Amino acid sequence: MKDSLVFIGASRVGPDTLLAPDVIVGHPGKAGLLEERDFSRSQGATVGSRGILRSGTVIYERAVLGDDVQTAHHVIVREDARVGDGCVLGNGVVVREQAVLGRNVRLMESVVISEGAIVGDNVFVGPHVTFPAGRQMTGALEAAGMMSRAEAAEAEGQAWLGASVIVEDEVRIGANAVVLAGVRLGRGCVVAAGAVVSTNVAAGATVAGNPARTLRQAPAPASASPANAPAAAPVTAAASPAAGPMRIHHVGIAVRSIAEAVASYARLFGCRVVKPPVTDPAQKVTVCFLASGAANEALIELVEPAGDDSPIAATLRKGGGLYHVCHEVDSLPAALDRLRAEGCVLVSGPTPAVAFDGRPIAWIYTPGRQLIELVQR
């Protein structure tokens, strides 16, 4: 059966994963096809261990599927999407570009997850649920030249800021519901079948109708914040003793060539190398740390791709630059528990990192979709 599988680019599949004969892993993305006009050009995709990918599944380039992921028939996971461990995707599911699914997410038949959406852990989404990426349906007008990208962004307003939709942990969404762009569903809330959700839903609430209205408000989980609450004040060590203080360890900069970037940073900012380049095969990057020599300053980490399937490829295609911020913490598990309770989504880890001499790291997305690295102090 494996002889008829289609692997494009530097795609990788973990051990004990079953793939049906017509599964495609590493399908080239739209931008690449328009530019290259070649279906054989791809940066590849990554599929974890012990998964089951059934017939008709198409995994696009740079997508990452975790361990124990199952797809039913005719599932599409678009470029740069991330699907967490233990997720199950039903018949006809579409996970759009750069969407992030946490662990143990259940998407039933014909669910569409919008590009850039963030979905937490232990989430159930019923059949035919749709997350639109916008509210003004500008795509055809843009393609026809009747509206510019800037005009479309202005029309969408706040709906285009940050993630398209944020779904916190343990949310349940009934069949045929529509969750519009810019909406955040609080932890443990329930969206009734057929609801059209246009505003944020508080943690623990049950909503129904078009437009959705709150039917019941259960007490919010102790670790969750209401979806409509104002931004929380900075958390201090006294307020969160289990996590301990966080210190910015470094700022990650995506570059095509570390050698060229080192020379540029030395000339422009007087920075010097404080830790020479090291390649981390698990992270698929080569990194190098710089500093200017000032006391207690955060470091600069230059991040270079270590292969065509490096996770920083998408950033480099946009010109490179700021990639992430890394915080050093006393207790990585405690920090992750607190941040996930605040609506952050775990992307990967904890895992030992070569760049930190084996100290564990983890990656999260904030509710505003900023990529953050955490490293054990």
N, C-alpha and C positions, 0 to 999 in steps of 0.2 A: 504493500500500500504506500509506503514512503516514497517509492520511485516516482509517483505521480504528484507528490507534493510540490508546491512552488515556493522556493526560498529565493528572495531577491536581496542583493547586497550582502552586507556582513551580518545577517540575521543569526540569532542564537536561540536555541530552545533547550530548556533544562532537562535533566534526566527524568524518566518515567512519565513524560508528558505524551498523551495520545493525540494524534492529529489525523483527521479524516483526509481522504485522497485529494480533495479539491480545495483544501485550506491554502490561503496565500499569506505568507509571513514576509513583511517588508515591502508591501506595495508602495510605489513611489507616490509622493504627495502631489497635490495639484500644481503648486508653484514650480516644482521640478519638472513635471510633465510639460507644462507650458513653455518652459525655457529650453529643456533638453530634447523634447519630442522623442523620448526613448523610455519604454517601459522597463528596461533592464538596469537603469540608473537609479540606485537607491542607497540610502545610508543604513538600511536594515532595521529590524525591530528585535525586541528582546521578550522572550516568553519564559516564565519561571518553570519550576519543577512540579510534577504530579498533576499537571493540568489536563483538561479534556477540551479540545477544540473540534467541534462538529462541522459537518459539511457546509460549505458556503461561507465560512468565517474568513474575513479579510482583515489583516492587521497591517496598518500603514507604517511607513518608515518612522523611526525614532519613538514609536509607541513602546511602552513597557508594561508587561503583564506580570504580576507577582506569582507566587506559588499557589497551587491548588485552585486556579481559576478555571471555571467552566463556561463555555459558550454553547448555546443551542445552534440552530441552523440560521444561516444568512445574517450573521452578526458582523458589524463593521466598527472597528476601532481606528479612528483617524490619527493623523500624524501628531506626535508629541503628547498624546494622551497617556495617562498613567492609571492603571487598574490595580488596586491593592490585593493582598493575599485573600483567598477564599471567596472572591466575588463570583456571582453566577449571573450570566447575561442571557436572557431569554430570546426566543425566535425574533429575528428582525430588529434587534436592538441596534441603535447607532449612538456611539460615544464620539462626540465631535472633537475637533482639534484642541489640544492643550487642556482638556478636561481632566480632573483628578478625582478618582474614586478611592475612598478609604478601604478599610478591611470589611469583609463579610457584607458587601452591598448586594442586594437582590433586585435586579431589574427584570420585570416580567416582559411579556411579549410587546414588541413594537414601541418600546420606550425610546425617546430621543433626548439625549443629554447635550445641552448647548456647549459650544466652544467656550473654554475658559471657566466652566462651572467647577465648583468645589463641593464634593459630597463626602460627608464624614463616615464614621464606622457604623455598622449594624443598621443600615438604612434599608427599608423596603419600599419599592416603587412599583405600583400596580400596572396592569396592562394599559398601553396606549397613552401613557403620560408623556407630556411634551414640555421641555424647557426651551422656549424660543431665546435666541441670542439677543434680540432687540425687541422694541415695541412698535417701531414706526414702519417696518417692512420696506426698507430702503434699497434692498439688494438689486432688484430689477431696474430701478431708476438710476442707480449708480452705473450698472452695466450698460445702460442705454445712453450714458453721458448727460442725463437730465438732472443729475445731482452729484456734486463732488463729495469726496470722502469727508472733507471738513464740514460740509453742509449736513451730511448724514449724522456725523458726530454731534453737531449742534442740535439737531432734531431729537436725537436720543437722550441728550442731556445726561443726567445722573445715572441712567440705566447702563451706560457704557463705562462707568468708573469701577475699576477693580474687577472682581469675578462677575460673570454674567448672572449666576445664581449661586447662593451659598446654602447648603443643607447641612445642618449640624448633626451630631450623632443621634442615633435611635429614632429618627423621624420615620413616620409611615405616611405614604401618599397613596390614595385610592385611585382606582381605574379612571382613565379619561380626564384626569385633572390637568390643568395648564398652570405652570408657574412662570410668571413673566420675568423678564430681565430686570436685574437690580433688586430682586427680592431675597431676603434671608429668612430661612425657616429655622426657628429656635429648637434647641435640643428637646427631643421627646415629643414634639408636637405631632398632631394628626391632621392630615388634609383629606377631607371626605371626597368620595368619588364624584367626578364631574365638576369640582370646584375650579374657579378661575382666580388665582391668587395674584393680586397686583400690589399688595403692600406686605411689609414684614409681618411674620407670625411669631408671637412670643413663645418662649420655651414652655412646654406642657399644655399649650392651648389646642383646642379642636376647632377647626374652621370648616365652613361649607358654604356653597352657593356661588352665584355669579353676580357681582363680585363677592369674593369670599368674606364671610363675617364670622366672628368668634361665637361659637355655641357654648363652649365650656372652657374655663380656665383652671386647670389643675395647678397645684403648687409647683413652681419651677424646681427642677432638680437642684440640690444644694450646690453643685459644682457648675451650674450653668447660669448665664446672664440673660435677661430678657432680650429678645431680638431688637426691640425698639429703645433699649436703654442707651443713654449717652455714653460716649467713650469712657472707659474706666481710667481712673488716675493711675500713674505709674506705680507698679507693685514694688514695694521695698522689701528688704530682707526681713524687717519686723513683721510686715503684713503676710509674708509667705515664707516662714522659717524652713519649711520642708525643702523648698527649691533652692534657697540660698541666693546670694547676690549674683547677678549676671554682669559680666564685663565684656565689652566688645573686644574680641580677640583680633579680628582682621576684617577687612573688606575685600571681597573677591572680585577681580576684574577679569573678564573673558578677553583673551588675546589670541591672535593666530600664531604668534611666534614669541616665546618667552625671551629669546636672545635679543630680538629687536626691541621688545618692550623694556627690558632691563636697561639698555642703552638710553632709551628715551626718558625713562623715569630718573635716571642718574643725571642726565643733562638738564631736564626741566625742573626737577624737584630736589635734587641732591640725595636721592635715595640710594642705598647700597643693599646688596644681597646679604641677608642674615641667615638664610637657610637655602642651600643650593637646590636646583630642580630635582624632584623625585616623582616617579610615576606610580600612580595607584591604579592597578589593573581593575579593581573592583569598581572604582568610581569612573574609570575610563578617561582620566585626565592626568596631565603632568602639571605640577604646581611648583612655585618658587616664591619665597617670602622676602619682602623688602621692608626697610625702615630707614628713617632719616637720622636716627640717633637721639631724638628727643626723649626725655624721661616719660615713662608710662604711656607712650603712644600706642595706638592700635597699629597692627601691621597691615601691609598691603600684600595680598596673595594674587599673583599672576596665574591664571588658569588657562592652560593650553590643551586642546583636544588630543587625546591619545588614541586616535582612530576615527574613522568616518562615523561611527555610531556613538560618539561622545555626547553626553547630555547637554553640553554647551554649544552644540552645533547650531541650534535654533537662535541662540543669542548672537553668535557670530554672523549669521546670515542677516541680522538686523544692524550689523556694524560693530558688535562687541560692546565693551564697556562694563558698567556695573552689573554684576551677576548675582551676588548675594552678600549678606552681612552675617558674620559668625560671632556668636556669643559663647563665652566660656562659663560653665555652670559647675556648682559643687556636686549636684546630684542630677544626672541626666534623666533617670526615670521620674523623679519628682518634678523636674522642669517640664517634661513632656506631659505629665498628668495635668499640671496646672494650665499649660498653654492649650491643650486640647479642650479642656473645660471652658476656655475662653473663645472657642470657635476655631482654633487653628487645626489644620489637617496634617497628620503625619504622612510624609511622602515616602520615606525610606529610613531604615535603621531601627534601632541602634546597631552599628557594625564597627569593627575595628578599622582605623584609618592609618595607612602607611605614613601620611604626612605628619601625623601626631604620634608616631612611634607606638602605634597600636592602641592608643586611647580611643574609646568609642565615640562615634559621632551619630547624629541623626539630622534629617532634613524635614522641615515643615513649611507649609504655606500659611501665612497669616490670613485673617478674613479679607484683607485688602489685596491678597494674592501676591505678597512679597515673599520671595524665597529666603528662608533663614536656615543657617547651619548652627547646630548646637554641638559643643565638644565638652567632654568630661574634663574638669580641671585636674 
